[in-house]
Amino acid sequence: MATSHPFLLDSLLALTALHLAFLNPDDKRPWMEAALKYQNQACSAFSRVLVDISPENCGPAFICAVFILLCATAYPCVAGDTHPFDPLAQVLETRRLLVGCAFLYHHLHRHPGQLKEWLRFPNDVKREENVTSQGALLDSLRQVAAVMNDASEPHRAAYQDTWDFLHDTISLWPLGGPRGGIISWPVHIGGDYIALLKQGDWIARILFLHYGVGMHLLSDKWYVNDWGRRLVAAVLQPLQDIPPIWTETITWIRQAVDLNG
């Protein structure tokens, strides 16, 4: 498919270059430059494809969207300390890149084409044993829900939508499920929640930190690596006065992603 659709080939080459940068940390600069070049080309062409979706190009466009997601996730961790890590900016950039992804996914179910065998969600896959971390994360989310239920009415819906997605995807882990798993979280968050996060709302911030812990469950994947730990560290670093109600939760979050102090 990639040889027939240049935008898909570019996204594949971008991900390939990032993987080579990860495998060659002492000589990663040329690979990082190549990754950026191909990612920019892929995104530019992808945006044009989205306005003219057909049964023929829907499958390649969907795979391109997946590769763009993986590249956006992998880049800050592969780049290392030379690039500042702004977690909210990274999430919003990923969200921007994937506008139209949900449309492609639903369109694919009507016209699966070559991807027919790919669009399955098996329930018989052996579950990876990180169940302790997964169970602790679900327990922590339930404690957050108790605080959410007492929150002011205007924001409760935004909290609940975000909480529901986190709970559903972490419950299904390590399977992604029909909504794409924890890695697809940027696509599913709403504008109201983002606004609360930008305002420094504490419940929104705590949910964001739980997303970081969820991403940490994927730390054995090269394209995720320490993304979750870095997100948590970057969010917590500037915080001074933590409300007493969240002290225990934040202590647990630090431990869950192996942060010192």
Salt bridges, closest charged atoms under 4 A:
GLU33 OE2 - ARG29 NE 3.15
GLU93 OE2 - ARG96 NH2 2.79
GLU117 OE1 - ARG120 NH2 3.15
GLU128 OE2 - LYS221 NZ 3.90
ASP139 OD1 - ARG142 NH1 2.71
GLU153 OE1 - ARG156 NH1 3.09
ASP168 OD1 - HIS167 ND1 3.98
ASP168 OD2 - ARG179 NH1 3.64
ASP220 OD2 - LYS221 NZ 3.80
ASP226 OD2 - ARG229 NH2 2.92
ASP258 OD2 - HIS216 NE2 3.59
